[in-house]
Amino acid sequence: MEYSIIPDEEALSKCAWCQSQINDQMEVLGLGAKLNPDADLSEYESHCIQISLVSEEKPVYMMVTAQGSEARNYGNDGMFLICSERCGKKLKSVLEKEISLGKMFETVRLG
Ligand SMILES: [Zn+2]
């Protein structure tokens, strides 16, 4: 599958769910996802990409963690930046649906 790489400044300044602006003053949450072994995103490592979901129209931005990074060591292949707990819960439930519908994700967790 092909993904488009989103510039960091763009992807890291917006909530992955509601697209509202994120700034340094805000307490930003992260949602981590472990990818299905079949979903090979190694060529996108340490980049932000736009992914499309099976159950949602709108695309979301995901960071592909780099090998050896803290997030990766913690078991997260992909990270989503979230502006609020409300968005986090919503995105988490959508991604959990994706686990059964799609082939991309294995587990997701809010943390
Ligand atoms: Zn949000």
Residues whose N, C-alpha, C, O or C-beta is under 5 A from the ligand:
A	BS01	ZN	C15 W17 C18 Q19 C83 S84 C87
